[in-house]
Amino acid sequence: MPSPEPIPGVRGLIIPIGGAEDKVSDRRILRNFADACGGEQARLVVIPTASELDSTGGRYVDVFRHLHVKQVDVLDITERSQAEDLHAVAILERSTGIFFTGGNQLRLSTILGGTAVAQSVRRCNARGAHVAGTSAGAAFVSEHMIAYGREGATPIAGQVTLCPGLGLTNRVIVDQHFRQRDRLGRLMTALAYNPFAIGLGLDEDTAAFIAADNQITVVGAGGITVVDVSDLAYSSMARVSEGEPVQLIGVRLHILTDGATYRLDSREATPGERA
Amino acid sequence: MPSPEPIPGVRGLIIPIGGAEDKVSDRRILRNFADACGGEQARLVVIPTASELDSTGGRYVDVFRHLHVKQVDVLDITERSQAEDLHAVAILERSTGIFFTGGNQLRLSTILGGTAVAQSVRRCNARGAHVAGTSAGAAFVSEHMIAYGREGATPIAGQVTLCPGLGLTNRVIVDQHFRQRDRLGRLMTALAYNPFAIGLGLDEDTAAFIAADNQITVVGAGGITVVDVSDLAYSSMARVSEGEPVQLIGVRLHILTDGATYRLDSREATPGERA
């Protein structure tokens, strides 16, 4: 049974989702998120800023209501001035869970970056509220966000553009729709710039539940490709020009599915019992 | 008179330098750095990893010796395995100042990122050691580093590639050789992705001395262009495609010279007495 209230002083879950999560049948990812936030007693806030469709926020309200959550608010923020609104901050401050929808991640960073709402989401996560994001929302949660990139399996210098995200963690760089859009090359490029971060390539309908102790648990129908370049024996990244292929020797990959875990601190993967 | 020892528990100065700093006549920037680190009693460490020239480290040793610093070590790290060396870490841990030379910032991030040496530099700065970097070294000190970019005065979407840097602060994005290489456009592009950071465009022979209270003091012969996009009335960044010009309404600029100060927390600039 999940606790109905976050534990004070312990960072809440950070939950990037690879996009296209099941909203109609089992709804495993959204159900796990809602349960972690307190189930019926959860106080959820949906932020549909990434989307240009008016219907996106309401669609998630319906899904969470079907999962028996009684209180779901939508913060319909489409410009920076609205993200300074103290009423919006008050709604966030009493939430147990915050959900960023998909759309365009540059709408999230350009509209919310540095505002009172962004600062409040960071505070909420630090005090224990769980923060999930799907697709563009998944890209946004970490400190280093992929803004643009090209498709393909191998790394090309300059193939990917990173920019600052919300910054709930700087330990991972997230890419979404991973298998569906052939994004291994751009994720390896992003990591090769600076090997300190771990890459998480999230397939659709698949989520990484990142706990306060930096243990990740995989939930969903697809896989998570964990890319660890910390022990590269060789990298040509600093030698090649933009547009040239990058040589990398010693990339470590794990493909993890439902129930598997990965520890960001020790870089150890464990297969799940459900695997 | 600067204190001969850093004050424990207070972050040391973070000093990005715009490149081509005076090394032969007045040497104002390097002298101010050496004095802050303890002058004759300073224990300096030069890290020439950005440079592919063997002579770069020795050149700075000579400059600092001319400035009467008795102890200057060079950590000649050219591959990742050397950056895990415990002897190198021991030298860093007793230093009062650390200096990153110029070269290629992707050599710094790809060779040092996530290693024991990078972690040690972060710890040293947190306990009070001062960390300076020139040109590539200046780009590296912050959490968000410009890896590549195109020249020109106006912003173009995708014109600049950011990647993770050393991460001593995430409050600024630094660009160097600023006036000399016409880089305002790429710095504005980098900031427009997420308006939370402040842009510092550093002319050559010009440095930003960033104190623990986030007050910046300008030292040197050129100017620092401070770019603040936090109050943008309009940004088209999330709407345009890569390669298209970006519309920004309400960018705030300050051009500051020697002795001027800027407070990152309140975003206030003050002209210097020497101006």
Boltz contact constraints between the chains, C-beta under 6 A:
constraints:
  - contact:
      token1: [A, 104]
      token2: [B, 238]
      max_distance: 6.0
  - contact:
      token1: [A, 106]
      token2: [B, 237]
      max_distance: 6.0
  - contact:
      token1: [A, 106]
      token2: [B, 238]
      max_distance: 6.0
  - contact:
      token1: [A, 107]
      token2: [B, 238]
      max_distance: 6.0
  - contact:
      token1: [A, 109]
      token2: [B, 193]
      max_distance: 6.0
  - contact:
      token1: [A, 109]
      token2: [B, 194]
      max_distance: 6.0
  - contact:
      token1: [A, 110]
      token2: [B, 235]
      max_distance: 6.0
  - contact:
      token1: [A, 110]
      token2: [B, 237]
      max_distance: 6.0
  - contact:
      token1: [A, 110]
      token2: [B, 238]
      max_distance: 6.0
  - contact:
      token1: [A, 113]
      token2: [B, 194]
      max_distance: 6.0
  - contact:
      token1: [A, 113]
      token2: [B, 195]
      max_distance: 6.0
  - contact:
      token1: [A, 113]
      token2: [B, 196]
      max_distance: 6.0
  - contact:
      token1: [A, 114]
      token2: [B, 195]
      max_distance: 6.0
  - contact:
      token1: [A, 114]
      token2: [B, 196]
      max_distance: 6.0
  - contact:
      token1: [A, 114]
      token2: [B, 230]
      max_distance: 6.0
  - contact:
      token1: [A, 144]
      token2: [B, 164]
      max_distance: 6.0
  - contact:
      token1: [A, 147]
      token2: [B, 193]
      max_distance: 6.0
  - contact:
      token1: [A, 148]
      token2: [B, 158]
      max_distance: 6.0
  - contact:
      token1: [A, 148]
      token2: [B, 242]
      max_distance: 6.0
  - contact:
      token1: [A, 158]
      token2: [B, 148]
      max_distance: 6.0
  - contact:
      token1: [A, 158]
      token2: [B, 161]
      max_distance: 6.0
  - contact:
      token1: [A, 161]
      token2: [B, 158]
      max_distance: 6.0
  - contact:
      token1: [A, 161]
      token2: [B, 161]
      max_distance: 6.0
  - contact:
      token1: [A, 162]
      token2: [B, 162]
      max_distance: 6.0
  - contact:
      token1: [A, 162]
      token2: [B, 163]
      max_distance: 6.0
  - contact:
      token1: [A, 163]
      token2: [B, 162]
      max_distance: 6.0
  - contact:
      token1: [A, 163]
      token2: [B, 193]
      max_distance: 6.0
  - contact:
      token1: [A, 163]
      token2: [B, 194]
      max_distance: 6.0
  - contact:
      token1: [A, 164]
      token2: [B, 144]
      max_distance: 6.0
  - contact:
      token1: [A, 164]
      token2: [B, 194]
      max_distance: 6.0
  - contact:
      token1: [A, 193]
      token2: [B, 109]
      max_distance: 6.0
  - contact:
      token1: [A, 193]
      token2: [B, 147]
      max_distance: 6.0
  - contact:
      token1: [A, 193]
      token2: [B, 163]
      max_distance: 6.0
  - contact:
      token1: [A, 194]
      token2: [B, 109]
      max_distance: 6.0
  - contact:
      token1: [A, 194]
      token2: [B, 113]
      max_distance: 6.0
  - contact:
      token1: [A, 194]
      token2: [B, 163]
      max_distance: 6.0
  - contact:
      token1: [A, 194]
      token2: [B, 164]
      max_distance: 6.0
  - contact:
      token1: [A, 195]
      token2: [B, 113]
      max_distance: 6.0
  - contact:
      token1: [A, 195]
      token2: [B, 114]
      max_distance: 6.0
  - contact:
      token1: [A, 196]
      token2: [B, 113]
      max_distance: 6.0
  - contact:
      token1: [A, 196]
      token2: [B, 114]
      max_distance: 6.0
  - contact:
      token1: [A, 230]
      token2: [B, 114]
      max_distance: 6.0
  - contact:
      token1: [A, 235]
      token2: [B, 110]
      max_distance: 6.0
  - contact:
      token1: [A, 237]
      token2: [B, 106]
      max_distance: 6.0
  - contact:
      token1: [A, 237]
      token2: [B, 110]
      max_distance: 6.0
  - contact:
      token1: [A, 238]
      token2: [B, 104]
      max_distance: 6.0
  - contact:
      token1: [A, 238]
      token2: [B, 106]
      max_distance: 6.0
  - contact:
      token1: [A, 238]
      token2: [B, 107]
      max_distance: 6.0
  - contact:
      token1: [A, 238]
      token2: [B, 110]
      max_distance: 6.0
  - contact:
      token1: [A, 242]
      token2: [B, 148]
      max_distance: 6.0
